[in-house]
Amino acid sequence: FPSDTIPCLLSPWSEWSDCSVTCGKGMRTRQRMLKSAAELGDCNEELEQAEKCMLPECPIDCELTEWSQWSECNTSCGKGHMIRTRMIKIEPQFGGTACPETVQRTKCRVRKCLRGPGMEKRRWKEAR
């Protein structure tokens, strides 16, 4: 017989491998073996196949910008507060970590107010 008439003897395909990723888009492969001796003729059947696989989306964690500078104190005398903020760059998705606080407040104290607290009350009564 001419050698090229001998059919390729191939093992069955293996099971598909696991997806190459644990979440999102990946690839998986399967193989089969050449059973007949290579000298019996060229065998150009494919011995490996690959295909895309898709697992549930990967979790995306919250990402924030750096904190802003503290604001000026919100009073010109006495006790007040300052705030600083940061922005959300990436919203969490698919079970990613939630965003922590985006606003912080702290106390501040500017010089003592000159008016006594009694004067404030009196003026308020007159205004009514």
Helices and strands as residue ranges (DSSP letters): G 3-5, E 25-31, G 38-40, E 48-54, E 63-64, E 78-85, E 88-90, E 103-110, H 117-127
